[in-house]
């Protein structure tokens, strides 16, 4: 939903009611993950998507209905062989969508949530999807405060605790409670939509490939930083708007920078005086991906130097080098696609093999991707 918030914020500020549809669960092969959103606003303007086109028409009508009635709806869409003309998912999966009306009166916390997400700060929105609690009721949970109501104090206490736990993990999904927040009961279903700060992509080496990698990293939703010790190359003018450019020795900058299990580190320097101390630091800290550019010969020489620097076999096994998937890339832009493809494959456990030669679900559910 992060990408459609600017439009929603404008409608909300203008006092225009809109219907917000959110995917709250998926099963089998589904085109979008929990948290995917679509909204229908003034003049029947549509932003976002919940299924990539399969059920958007039906969701559009539902959104119009909930705006007119002021009441939230929960609908499940699947695939039926019995009715070829039924609205459903051609991929054979199933999604459940909550559609709720949003106005300043119904959701007074929405503007604050949108502002928090736009600023890259963490917040979790808890929404009742099913059960005796009011469907569509929301509770916004920040690390230091809450806003909104779910209709029962005990339920709000339990959801707040879980929402802060999910926020720390950056996870999105449904939780089940008793009417007053009792654990191990499933009378009430609450969807926790966590907006963690965007993951970081750290690109070291301000070469021409770095600009292309930075551009595609920003497109994928990463907060991108490019670092190089050479001021003549580390110039903001050489990189896309919004990309942070730092002049510093790479290993020194990384040693003073926080990383976590979502961080992507791309080492494009392929110069031992830069990349060996940098990779020693990178391979010993949390990161989802550590990749280094270079030829096969450079890679073998780099491995030898890293081993001499005390990097263990397990730590070396984390290194993706030469960086990227084998796409036959030549230009900086093509190399950036190769790197991005490997980052995505590592993030979701993809094989990197052409779908033509694989079997099984194209969109395997994983219980709540972000």
C-alpha positions as CSV (number, residue, x, y, z in Angstrom):
1,X,0.0,0.0,0.0
2,X,3.0,2.3,0.4
3,X,3.0,3.3,-3.2
4,X,-0.7,4.5,-3.3
5,X,-0.5,6.5,0.0
6,X,0.1,9.8,-1.8
7,X,-3.2,9.6,-3.6
8,X,-5.0,8.4,-0.5
9,X,-3.6,11.2,1.5
10,X,-4.9,13.8,-1.0
11,X,-8.4,12.3,-0.9
12,X,-8.4,12.2,2.8
13,X,-7.1,15.8,3.2
14,X,-9.9,16.9,0.9
15,X,-12.5,15.1,2.9
16,X,-13.4,12.8,0.0
17,X,-14.5,9.3,1.2
18,X,-12.8,6.3,-0.5
19,X,-13.0,2.6,-0.4
20,X,-9.7,0.8,0.5
21,X,-9.3,-2.8,-0.4
22,X,-6.5,-4.8,1.2
23,X,-5.4,-8.4,0.7
24,X,-5.5,-9.9,4.1
25,X,-4.8,-13.6,3.3
26,X,-3.7,-15.8,0.3
27,X,-3.5,-19.5,-0.4
28,X,-1.9,-21.6,-3.0
29,X,-0.7,-19.6,-6.0
30,X,-1.7,-15.9,-5.7
31,X,-0.5,-12.9,-7.7
32,X,-0.2,-10.5,-4.7
33,X,0.8,-10.9,-1.1
34,X,-1.0,-9.8,2.1
35,X,-0.9,-6.0,2.3
36,X,-1.4,-5.4,-1.4
37,X,-4.0,-2.7,-1.7
38,X,-6.3,-0.9,-4.2
39,X,-8.5,2.1,-3.6
40,X,-11.5,3.7,-5.3
41,X,-11.8,7.4,-4.7
42,X,-13.7,10.5,-6.0
43,X,-14.8,10.3,-9.6
44,X,-14.3,6.5,-9.5
45,X,-10.5,7.0,-9.7
46,X,-8.7,3.8,-9.0
47,X,-5.1,3.4,-7.7
48,X,-3.3,0.2,-6.8
49,X,-4.1,-3.5,-7.4
50,X,-5.0,-6.6,-5.4
51,X,-4.6,-9.3,-8.0
52,X,-2.9,-7.9,-11.1
53,X,-6.2,-7.6,-12.9
54,X,-8.1,-10.8,-12.2
55,X,-10.7,-9.5,-9.7
56,X,-10.2,-5.7,-9.8
57,X,-13.6,-5.2,-11.5
58,X,-15.4,-6.9,-8.6
59,X,-13.3,-5.1,-6.0
60,X,-14.1,-1.8,-7.7
61,X,-17.9,-2.5,-7.3
62,X,-17.4,-3.6,-3.7
63,X,-15.5,-0.4,-2.9
64,X,-18.3,1.7,-4.3
65,X,-20.8,-0.2,-2.2
66,X,-18.8,0.2,1.1
67,X,-18.5,3.9,0.6
68,X,-22.2,4.2,0.0
69,X,-23.1,2.0,3.0
70,X,-20.3,3.0,5.4
71,X,-19.8,-0.7,6.3
72,X,-16.7,-2.9,5.6
73,X,-16.9,-6.1,3.6
74,X,-14.8,-9.2,3.6
75,X,-14.7,-11.2,0.3
76,X,-12.8,-14.2,-0.9
77,X,-11.9,-14.8,-4.5
78,X,-10.8,-18.1,-6.0
79,X,-11.0,-20.2,-9.1
80,X,-14.0,-22.3,-10.0
81,X,-13.9,-24.8,-12.9
82,X,-17.7,-25.1,-12.5
83,X,-18.3,-21.5,-13.7
84,X,-15.9,-20.3,-16.3
85,X,-17.4,-16.8,-16.2
86,X,-17.2,-16.4,-12.4
87,X,-15.0,-13.7,-11.0
88,X,-11.8,-15.3,-9.7
89,X,-8.1,-16.0,-10.0
90,X,-7.0,-17.7,-13.2
91,X,-3.8,-18.8,-11.4
92,X,-5.8,-21.2,-9.3
93,X,-5.1,-19.5,-6.0
94,X,-7.3,-17.7,-3.5
95,X,-7.2,-14.3,-1.9
96,X,-9.3,-12.7,0.8
97,X,-9.9,-9.0,0.6
98,X,-11.1,-6.6,3.2
99,X,-12.8,-3.5,1.7
100,X,-13.5,-0.7,4.1
101,X,-14.6,2.9,3.8
102,X,-12.1,5.6,4.9
103,X,-13.1,9.1,6.0
104,X,-11.7,11.4,8.7
105,X,-14.6,10.4,10.9
106,X,-14.3,6.7,10.4
107,X,-10.4,6.6,10.6
108,X,-9.0,9.7,12.4
109,X,-5.5,8.2,12.5
110,X,-5.1,7.8,8.7
111,X,-3.3,11.0,8.1
112,X,-0.8,10.4,10.8
113,X,-0.2,6.9,9.5
114,X,0.4,8.2,6.0
115,X,2.8,10.8,7.2
116,X,4.7,8.2,9.3
117,X,5.1,5.9,6.3
118,X,6.1,8.7,4.0
119,X,8.8,9.7,6.4
120,X,10.2,6.1,6.5
121,X,9.3,5.6,10.2
122,X,7.7,2.4,11.6
123,X,4.0,2.0,12.3
124,X,1.6,-1.0,12.3
125,X,-2.1,-0.7,11.4
126,X,-4.3,-3.4,13.0
127,X,-7.7,-3.9,11.4
128,X,-10.5,-6.2,12.4
129,X,-11.4,-8.5,9.5
130,X,-13.8,-11.0,11.1
131,X,-15.6,-11.8,14.4
132,X,-17.8,-10.1,17.0
133,X,-15.6,-6.9,17.0
134,X,-16.6,-4.1,14.5
135,X,-15.3,-5.2,11.1
136,X,-13.0,-2.5,9.6
137,X,-12.2,-1.0,13.0
138,X,-8.5,0.1,13.1
139,X,-5.8,0.7,15.6
140,X,-2.6,2.4,14.6
141,X,0.4,1.3,16.7
142,X,3.6,3.3,16.8
143,X,6.6,2.3,19.0
144,X,5.6,5.0,21.5
145,X,1.8,5.5,21.1
146,X,-1.5,4.1,19.8
147,X,-4.5,5.7,18.1
148,X,-7.9,4.4,17.2
149,X,-10.1,1.7,18.7
150,X,-11.0,-1.9,18.1
151,X,-14.1,-1.8,20.4
152,X,-12.7,-3.7,23.4
153,X,-10.0,-2.6,25.8
154,X,-8.6,-6.1,26.3
155,X,-8.5,-6.7,22.6
156,X,-6.6,-3.5,22.1
157,X,-4.0,-4.3,24.7
158,X,-3.3,-7.7,23.2
159,X,-3.2,-6.4,19.6
160,X,-0.9,-3.5,20.6
161,X,1.6,-5.9,22.1
162,X,1.5,-8.2,19.0
163,X,1.6,-5.2,16.6
164,X,4.8,-3.9,18.2
165,X,6.3,-7.3,17.9
166,X,5.4,-7.6,14.2
167,X,6.7,-4.0,13.6
168,X,10.1,-5.0,15.0
169,X,10.2,-7.9,12.5
170,X,8.7,-5.9,9.6
171,X,6.0,-8.7,9.2
172,X,2.4,-8.5,8.0
173,X,-0.3,-11.1,8.6
174,X,-3.4,-12.1,10.6
175,X,-3.7,-12.9,14.3
176,X,-6.6,-14.5,16.2
177,X,-8.0,-13.5,19.6
178,X,-11.0,-14.0,21.9
179,X,-13.5,-11.1,22.1
180,X,-11.5,-9.4,24.8
181,X,-8.0,-10.3,23.6
182,X,-7.8,-13.8,25.0
183,X,-4.9,-15.7,23.7
184,X,-5.4,-19.1,22.0
185,X,-8.9,-18.2,20.9
186,X,-10.0,-17.4,17.3
187,X,-13.3,-15.5,17.7
188,X,-11.8,-12.3,16.3
189,X,-9.4,-12.0,13.4
190,X,-7.2,-9.0,13.2
191,X,-4.9,-8.1,10.2
192,X,-1.6,-6.5,11.2
193,X,-0.1,-4.5,8.4
194,X,3.4,-3.4,9.3
195,X,5.1,-0.5,7.6
196,X,8.7,-0.9,8.6
197,X,11.3,1.6,7.3
198,X,12.4,0.7,3.7
199,X,15.3,-1.8,3.7
200,X,18.7,-0.3,2.8
201,X,20.9,-1.0,-0.2
202,X,24.5,0.0,0.2
203,X,26.4,0.4,-3.0
204,X,30.2,0.7,-2.7
205,X,32.2,2.1,-5.6
206,X,30.8,5.1,-7.5
207,X,31.4,3.7,-11.0
208,X,29.0,3.8,-13.9
209,X,27.5,0.5,-12.9
210,X,26.7,2.0,-9.5
211,X,24.3,4.6,-10.9
212,X,22.3,1.8,-12.7
213,X,22.3,-0.4,-9.6
214,X,21.2,2.6,-7.4
215,X,18.4,3.4,-9.8
216,X,17.0,-0.1,-9.9
217,X,17.5,-0.5,-6.1
218,X,15.3,2.6,-5.5
219,X,12.7,1.2,-8.0
220,X,12.6,-2.0,-5.8
221,X,11.9,0.1,-2.7
222,X,15.3,0.2,-1.1
223,X,16.8,3.3,0.5
224,X,20.0,3.5,-1.5
225,X,23.3,4.9,-0.4
226,X,26.4,5.0,-2.7
227,X,29.8,5.3,-1.0
228,X,33.2,5.9,-2.5
229,X,36.4,7.4,-1.1
230,X,37.1,9.4,-4.3
231,X,35.2,12.7,-4.3
232,X,35.5,13.1,-8.0
233,X,33.4,10.0,-8.5
234,X,31.1,10.3,-5.4
235,X,29.2,13.3,-6.8
236,X,25.4,13.5,-6.3
237,X,25.1,14.8,-9.9
238,X,26.1,11.4,-11.2
239,X,23.3,9.5,-9.4
240,X,19.5,9.5,-9.4
241,X,17.6,12.0,-7.2
242,X,16.9,10.6,-3.8
243,X,20.1,8.5,-3.6
244,X,22.4,9.3,-0.8
245,X,26.0,9.8,-1.8
246,X,28.8,9.5,0.8
247,X,32.5,10.3,0.4
248,X,34.3,8.0,2.8
249,X,36.5,4.9,2.9
250,X,34.0,2.1,2.3
251,X,35.0,-0.1,5.3
252,X,35.0,2.8,7.6
253,X,31.6,4.0,6.5
254,X,30.1,0.5,6.8
255,X,31.6,0.0,10.3
256,X,29.7,3.0,11.5
257,X,26.4,2.1,9.7
258,X,23.6,-0.1,11.1
259,X,22.5,-3.1,9.0
260,X,19.9,-5.7,9.5
261,X,18.6,-8.9,8.0
262,X,17.0,-7.0,5.1
263,X,20.1,-5.0,4.1
264,X,21.7,-5.4,0.6
265,X,25.4,-4.7,0.2
266,X,26.8,-4.4,-3.3
267,X,30.6,-4.1,-3.6
268,X,31.4,-2.7,-7.1
269,X,34.9,-1.4,-6.4
270,X,36.8,-4.6,-7.6
271,X,40.0,-3.0,-6.1
272,X,41.7,-5.0,-3.3
273,X,42.6,-1.9,-1.2
274,X,38.9,-1.1,-1.1
275,X,37.0,-4.3,-1.3
276,X,39.0,-6.6,1.0
277,X,38.6,-4.6,4.2
278,X,35.1,-3.7,3.2
279,X,34.1,-7.4,2.7
280,X,35.8,-8.4,6.0
281,X,33.4,-5.9,7.6
282,X,30.3,-6.9,5.5
283,X,30.6,-10.6,5.9
284,X,30.7,-10.3,9.7
285,X,27.5,-8.3,10.1
286,X,23.8,-8.8,9.5
287,X,22.8,-8.5,5.8
288,X,20.4,-10.3,3.5
289,X,22.8,-10.1,0.6
290,X,26.5,-9.4,0.1
291,X,27.7,-9.3,-3.6
292,X,31.0,-8.3,-5.1
293,X,31.8,-7.4,-8.7
294,X,34.7,-8.9,-10.6
295,X,36.0,-11.6,-12.9
296,X,36.5,-15.2,-12.0
297,X,40.2,-14.5,-11.5
298,X,39.4,-11.4,-9.4
299,X,37.0,-13.6,-7.3
300,X,39.6,-16.3,-6.6
301,X,42.2,-13.7,-5.7
302,X,39.7,-12.0,-3.4
303,X,38.8,-15.2,-1.7
304,X,42.5,-15.8,-1.0
305,X,42.9,-12.4,0.5
306,X,39.8,-12.7,2.6
307,X,40.9,-16.0,4.0
308,X,44.3,-14.5,4.9
309,X,42.4,-11.7,6.7
310,X,40.7,-14.3,8.9
311,X,37.3,-14.8,7.1
312,X,36.0,-18.3,7.8
313,X,34.6,-20.7,5.3
314,X,31.1,-20.1,6.6
315,X,31.5,-16.4,6.2
316,X,32.9,-16.7,2.7
317,X,29.9,-18.8,1.7
318,X,27.7,-15.7,2.2
319,X,29.5,-13.9,-0.6
320,X,27.8,-13.7,-4.0
321,X,30.7,-13.3,-6.4
322,X,30.8,-12.6,-9.2
323,X,27.8,-10.5,-8.5
324,X,24.4,-11.1,-10.3
325,X,22.7,-13.8,-12.3
326,X,24.0,-15.1,-15.6
327,X,21.8,-13.0,-18.0
328,X,24.5,-12.3,-20.6
329,X,24.4,-8.7,-19.4
330,X,26.8,-6.2,-21.1
331,X,25.7,-2.6,-20.4
332,X,25.6,-1.1,-16.9
333,X,21.8,-1.2,-17.0
334,X,21.7,-4.8,-18.0
335,X,24.2,-5.6,-15.2
336,X,22.0,-3.8,-12.8
337,X,19.1,-6.0,-13.8
338,X,21.3,-9.0,-13.3
339,X,22.2,-7.8,-9.8
340,X,18.6,-7.0,-8.9
341,X,17.4,-10.4,-10.2
342,X,19.8,-12.1,-7.8
343,X,18.8,-9.9,-4.9
344,X,15.1,-10.7,-5.4
345,X,15.9,-14.5,-5.8
346,X,17.9,-14.5,-2.6
347,X,15.2,-12.5,-0.8
348,X,12.4,-14.9,-1.6
349,X,14.3,-18.1,-2.1
350,X,13.9,-18.2,-5.9
351,X,16.0,-20.5,-8.0
352,X,17.0,-18.0,-10.7
353,X,16.0,-20.6,-13.3
354,X,13.6,-19.7,-16.2
355,X,10.0,-20.4,-15.2
356,X,9.6,-22.3,-18.4
357,X,11.7,-25.2,-17.0
358,X,10.3,-25.2,-13.5
359,X,7.1,-26.8,-12.0
360,X,4.8,-25.9,-9.2
361,X,3.1,-22.6,-8.2
362,X,4.4,-19.4,-9.8
363,X,3.3,-17.4,-6.8
364,X,3.9,-19.6,-3.8
365,X,2.3,-18.1,-0.6
366,X,4.8,-17.6,2.3
367,X,2.5,-16.3,5.0
368,X,3.2,-12.6,4.7
369,X,5.8,-11.0,2.5
370,X,6.7,-7.3,2.9
